Amino acid sequence: MALLEGKKILVTGVLTEASIAFHVARLAQQEGAEVVLTSFGRQLRLTELVARRLPSPPPVVGLDVTSQDDLAALAETVREHVDHLDGVGHSIGFAPQSVLGGNFLSAPWADVATAVHVSAFSLKALATAAQPLMGPGGWQPPPGIWPGTSHRPASGSTWSPPGRSARWPRPRSPASRPSRAAGAAARPSAGT
């Protein structure tokens, strides 16, 4: 059985065969996942053309991550193709020219805000929009991670804070670790 057999994955950011998102979608399909892609505006046609180069051409749904209307309609739009999601791949980034090439410190706030909104905040917006599609075993936000939410982890969820795997034990506190001095005293020396 393939690693992602029967899983349903939403992937954003496929524009060319060289994009990270293209390879995420390709590998997900090769591992048995059903993939749905997103794109918007002029890039939508490019995404549809590149999608044909995947092992199994997936559907492409319109999604502008800066549009509240698109985000609000995401669950319904994706449900036209799959009944739920098991994962979401976010691979979106954009910055106006004034922010690029060493100009960041002199760029106007409006351009910096655009870059932050599209490249970073869109991860939160996408996760929030996709959350109603996530079933048991899919990612669920921990209680209160976003202000105004009362989400609870799905039954059987293994969520843990970033940087800490749910599969690994928590590190022991320094007080519960044997000190080096105690450890050295307990070991016989090579000369005895």
KEKE-3310 file (N, C-alpha, C; in steps of 0.2 Angstrom, whole numbers, plus 5000, padded with zeros to 4 digits):
npx = (5004:5003:5010:5001:4989:4972:4971:4966:4971:4974:4982:4991:4998:5004:5012:5022:5032:5043:5040:5039:5027:5021:5029:5026:5012:5014:5021:5013:5002:5009:5010:4998:4988:4973:4972:4968:4970:4973:4971:4972:4965:4975:4984:4977:4974:4987:4990:4981:4986:4999:4995:4990:5002:5004:5004:4991:4979:4973:4958:4956:4953:4947:4955:4958:4969:4968:4955:4941:4928:4932:4939:4928:4920:4928:4927:4915:4917:4928:4922:4915:4923:4930:4925:4931:4946:4962:4974:4983:4993:5003:5009:5012:5018:5021:5028:5027:5037:5044:5048:5057:5074:5083:5077:5069:5069:5066:5054:5037:5024:5012:5015:5024:5014:5006:5015:5017:5004:5000:5010:5012:5002:4992:4993:4987:4974:4971:4971:4961:4950:4950:4948:4934:4933:4942:4943:4943:4959:4964:4972:4969:4965:4973:4964:4958:4969:4968:4962:4945:4941:4934:4938:4941:4953:4952:4945:4956:4967:4983:4989:5002:5012:5021:5037:5038:5036:5022:5024:5036:5043:5041:5055:5065:5065:5078:5081:5077:5086:5101:5116:5131:5142:5137:5135:5148:5154:5148:5152:5165:5182:5194:5206:5203)
npy = (4994:5011:5026:5037:5032:5033:5045:5063:5077:5095:5106:5121:5133:5128:5132:5130:5116:5116:5121:5119:5115:5108:5097:5092:5089:5079:5069:5066:5061:5050:5042:5038:5047:5057:5072:5089:5105:5122:5139:5155:5169:5176:5166:5154:5147:5143:5134:5124:5119:5115:5105:5095:5088:5080:5064:5060:5070:5082:5090:5108:5121:5138:5150:5164:5168:5180:5184:5186:5181:5170:5162:5159:5152:5141:5127:5122:5123:5114:5102:5099:5090:5082:5073:5076:5083:5077:5083:5099:5108:5122:5133:5146:5162:5179:5195:5212:5221:5232:5228:5218:5213:5219:5230:5231:5238:5251:5250:5254:5253:5247:5239:5230:5225:5218:5208:5201:5197:5189:5179:5174:5177:5171:5157:5155:5159:5150:5138:5140:5141:5128:5120:5115:5105:5095:5079:5066:5062:5071:5087:5097:5113:5117:5120:5136:5141:5151:5167:5169:5156:5140:5128:5111:5098:5084:5068:5056:5064:5069:5081:5093:5106:5117:5111:5101:5084:5074:5060:5058:5058:5071:5081:5078:5088:5099:5096:5083:5076:5066:5074:5079:5077:5069:5058:5055:5052:5040:5031:5019:5022:5020:5016:5008)
npz = (5000:4996:5003:5005:5001:4997:5003:5003:4995:4996:4985:4984:4973:4961:4947:4937:4930:4937:4950:4968:4973:4962:4962:4975:4973:4962:4969:4979:4972:4966:4978:4980:4983:4981:4972:4973:4965:4967:4960:4953:4944:4930:4931:4933:4921:4917:4927:4925:4913:4916:4926:4918:4916:4927:4935:4935:4929:4939:4946:4945:4956:4958:4968:4976:4988:4995:4995:5003:4999:4991:4999:5009:5001:4998:5004:4999:4985:4984:4988:4977:4971:4980:4995:5007:5015:5018:5020:5017:5006:5006:4995:4992:4986:4985:4980:4978:4965:4971:4983:4982:4978:4987:4991:5001:5014:5009:5004:5002:5014:5010:4999:5006:5015:5006:5002:5014:5017:5006:5005:5018:5029:5021:5023:5036:5033:5023:5030:5039:5030:5025:5035:5038:5030:5034:5041:5054:5059:5050:5050:5064:5071:5087:5103:5103:5096:5086:5088:5093:5090:5093:5091:5093:5095:5083:5087:5091:5086:5084:5087:5091:5099:5087:5083:5092:5092:5092:5093:5100:5116:5129:5133:5147:5163:5168:5181:5183:5176:5177:5184:5177:5186:5195:5187:5183:5195:5198:5189:5186:5186:5173:5179:5190)
capx = (5000:5006:5010:4995:4983:4965:4971:4964:4976:4973:4989:4991:5004:5007:5012:5026:5034:5049:5038:5039:5020:5020:5032:5022:5006:5016:5023:5006:4998:5012:5009:4991:4983:4969:4974:4965:4974:4970:4975:4967:4966:4978:4988:4973:4975:4994:4990:4977:4990:5004:4991:4990:5008:5005:5002:4983:4977:4968:4954:4959:4948:4949:4955:4963:4969:4967:4948:4937:4923:4935:4940:4922:4917:4933:4924:4909:4920:4932:4917:4913:4928:4931:4921:4934:4953:4967:4980:4983:5000:5003:5016:5011:5022:5021:5030:5028:5044:5047:5050:5062:5081:5087:5073:5064:5069:5064:5048:5031:5020:5007:5019:5026:5008:5004:5019:5015:4997:5000:5015:5012:4995:4987:4993:4982:4968:4969:4970:4955:4945:4950:4946:4928:4934:4946:4940:4947:4965:4967:4975:4964:4969:4972:4959:4960:4975:4966:4957:4938:4939:4933:4939:4944:4956:4947:4946:4962:4971:4990:4992:5007:5015:5026:5044:5037:5032:5017:5026:5042:5042:5044:5061:5064:5067:5085:5081:5076:5092:5107:5121:5138:5146:5134:5136:5155:5156:5145:5156:5171:5187:5198:5212:5202)
capy = (5000:5017:5030:5041:5028:5035:5052:5068:5083:5101:5109:5127:5136:5125:5136:5127:5110:5117:5123:5115:5113:5103:5090:5090:5086:5073:5064:5064:5056:5043:5039:5036:5052:5061:5079:5095:5110:5129:5144:5161:5174:5174:5160:5148:5144:5140:5129:5119:5116:5111:5100:5089:5084:5076:5057:5060:5077:5084:5096:5115:5126:5145:5152:5169:5168:5187:5186:5183:5177:5164:5158:5157:5147:5135:5121:5120:5122:5108:5097:5097:5086:5077:5074:5079:5083:5074:5088:5105:5110:5129:5135:5152:5168:5185:5202:5217:5222:5237:5224:5213:5215:5223:5237:5230:5243:5257:5249:5257:5248:5244:5233:5225:5222:5213:5202:5197:5194:5183:5174:5172:5176:5166:5150:5155:5160:5144:5133:5141:5139:5121:5116:5111:5099:5090:5074:5063:5061:5077:5092:5101:5117:5116:5124:5143:5144:5157:5171:5168:5150:5136:5121:5105:5093:5078:5062:5053:5069:5069:5088:5095:5112:5117:5110:5095:5079:5070:5054:5058:5060:5077:5081:5079:5094:5098:5093:5076:5073:5065:5078:5076:5076:5063:5052:5054:5048:5033:5027:5017:5025:5015:5014:5005)
capz = (5000:4995:5009:5005:4998:4999:5006:4998:4997:4992:4984:4981:4971:4955:4941:4932:4932:4942:4956:4973:4973:4957:4964:4980:4970:4959:4974:4983:4967:4966:4984:4981:4985:4976:4973:4970:4964:4967:4957:4952:4939:4924:4933:4932:4914:4917:4932:4921:4908:4920:4929:4913:4916:4933:4933:4934:4929:4945:4945:4947:4958:4959:4975:4978:4996:4998:4994:5008:4996:4988:5005:5011:4996:4997:5006:4994:4979:4984:4989:4971:4968:4985:5000:5013:5014:5023:5020:5013:5004:5005:4992:4988:4988:4980:4983:4973:4963:4975:4989:4980:4975:4991:4992:5007:5019:5007:5001:5005:5018:5006:4996:5011:5017:5001:5002:5020:5016:5001:5007:5025:5032:5017:5026:5041:5029:5019:5035:5042:5025:5023:5041:5038:5026:5038:5045:5059:5056:5047:5055:5067:5076:5094:5105:5104:5093:5083:5092:5091:5088:5099:5088:5097:5090:5081:5091:5089:5083:5087:5086:5096:5097:5083:5086:5096:5089:5097:5094:5105:5123:5131:5136:5155:5165:5170:5188:5183:5173:5181:5183:5175:5192:5198:5183:5183:5202:5198:5184:5189:5182:5170:5182:5196)
cpx = (5004:5005:5003:4989:4976:4965:4969:4968:4974:4980:4988:4998:5008:5006:5017:5028:5040:5046:5038:5032:5018:5023:5029:5016:5008:5018:5017:5002:5002:5012:5002:4986:4979:4970:4969:4969:4970:4975:4970:4969:4970:4982:4984:4974:4982:4994:4986:4981:4996:5001:4991:4997:5009:5002:4995:4981:4972:4964:4958:4953:4951:4949:4961:4963:4969:4960:4944:4931:4926:4936:4934:4919:4922:4930:4919:4912:4924:4928:4914:4917:4930:4927:4924:4942:4956:4973:4979:4991:4999:5009:5014:5015:5022:5024:5030:5035:5048:5050:5056:5069:5084:5083:5068:5063:5066:5057:5042:5027:5015:5009:5021:5020:5006:5008:5018:5008:4997:5004:5015:5005:4990:4988:4988:4975:4966:4968:4963:4949:4945:4948:4940:4928:4938:4943:4945:4953:4968:4969:4969:4968:4968:4967:4962:4966:4974:4961:4950:4936:4938:4934:4943:4947:4951:4949:4952:4968:4978:4993:4997:5010:5020:5033:5043:5033:5028:5020:5033:5040:5044:5050:5060:5067:5074:5086:5080:5082:5098:5113:5127:5142:5144:5136:5144:5157:5153:5148:5163:5176:5191:5203:5210:5200)
cpy = (5006:5022:5034:5038:5031:5042:5057:5075:5089:5104:5116:5129:5132:5130:5133:5120:5110:5119:5118:5111:5108:5097:5088:5086:5079:5067:5061:5059:5049:5039:5037:5041:5055:5068:5084:5101:5117:5134:5150:5165:5172:5167:5153:5144:5140:5134:5123:5116:5112:5105:5094:5085:5080:5069:5056:5067:5078:5090:5103:5119:5133:5147:5158:5170:5175:5189:5182:5179:5171:5159:5155:5152:5141:5128:5118:5119:5115:5102:5095:5091:5080:5078:5077:5080:5080:5079:5093:5106:5117:5130:5141:5158:5173:5191:5206:5219:5227:5234:5220:5217:5220:5230:5236:5236:5250:5256:5252:5251:5244:5238:5228:5221:5216:5207:5198:5194:5188:5178:5171:5171:5172:5159:5150:5155:5153:5138:5134:5139:5132:5117:5113:5105:5093:5086:5072:5061:5066:5082:5096:5106:5116:5121:5131:5145:5150:5161:5170:5161:5145:5129:5117:5100:5087:5072:5058:5057:5068:5076:5089:5102:5112:5115:5104:5090:5075:5063:5053:5061:5067:5077:5082:5085:5093:5095:5086:5072:5072:5071:5075:5073:5069:5057:5050:5050:5041:5029:5025:5020:5019:5012:5009:4998)
cpz = (5000:5002:5010:5002:5001:5002:5000:5000:4993:4991:4981:4978:4965:4949:4935:4935:4937:4949:4961:4973:4968:4959:4970:4977:4966:4964:4978:4978:4967:4972:4985:4983:4979:4977:4969:4970:4965:4963:4956:4946:4933:4925:4932:4926:4914:4922:4928:4916:4911:4923:4925:4913:4922:4931:4932:4934:4934:4943:4948:4949:4959:4966:4975:4985:4999:4997:4999:5005:4993:4994:5008:5007:4995:4998:5001:4987:4979:4985:4982:4968:4973:4991:5007:5011:5020:5024:5015:5012:5002:5002:4988:4991:4983:4984:4977:4971:4968:4982:4988:4978:4980:4993:4998:5012:5016:5004:5005:5009:5014:5002:5001:5014:5012:5001:5008:5019:5012:5003:5013:5028:5028:5020:5032:5038:5026:5024:5038:5037:5024:5029:5041:5034:5029:5042:5050:5056:5052:5052:5057:5071:5083:5097:5106:5101:5089:5087:5089:5089:5094:5096:5093:5092:5089:5086:5087:5086:5087:5087:5092:5094:5092:5086:5090:5093:5094:5098:5099:5111:5124:5134:5144:5157:5168:5177:5188:5179:5178:5179:5180:5181:5195:5194:5183:5190:5202:5193:5187:5184:5179:5174:5188:5194)
residu = (MET:ALA:LEU:LEU:GLU:GLY:LYS:LYS:ILE:LEU:VAL:THR:GLY:VAL:LEU:THR:GLU:ALA:SER:ILE:ALA:PHE:HIS:VAL:ALA:ARG:LEU:ALA:GLN:GLN:GLU:GLY:ALA:GLU:VAL:VAL:LEU:THR:SER:PHE:GLY:ARG:GLN:LEU:ARG:LEU:THR:GLU:LEU:VAL:ALA:ARG:ARG:LEU:PRO:SER:PRO:PRO:PRO:VAL:VAL:GLY:LEU:ASP:VAL:THR:SER:GLN:ASP:ASP:LEU:ALA:ALA:LEU:ALA:GLU:THR:VAL:ARG:GLU:HIS:VAL:ASP:HIS:LEU:ASP:GLY:VAL:GLY:HIS:SER:ILE:GLY:PHE:ALA:PRO:GLN:SER:VAL:LEU:GLY:GLY:ASN:PHE:LEU:SER:ALA:PRO:TRP:ALA:ASP:VAL:ALA:THR:ALA:VAL:HIS:VAL:SER:ALA:PHE:SER:LEU:LYS:ALA:LEU:ALA:THR:ALA:ALA:GLN:PRO:LEU:MET:GLY:PRO:GLY:GLY:TRP:GLN:PRO:PRO:PRO:GLY:ILE:TRP:PRO:GLY:THR:SER:HIS:ARG:PRO:ALA:SER:GLY:SER:THR:TRP:SER:PRO:PRO:GLY:ARG:SER:ALA:ARG:TRP:PRO:ARG:PRO:ARG:SER:PRO:ALA:SER:ARG:PRO:SER:ARG:ALA:ALA:GLY:ALA:ALA:ALA:ARG:PRO:SER:ALA:GLY:THR)
# end
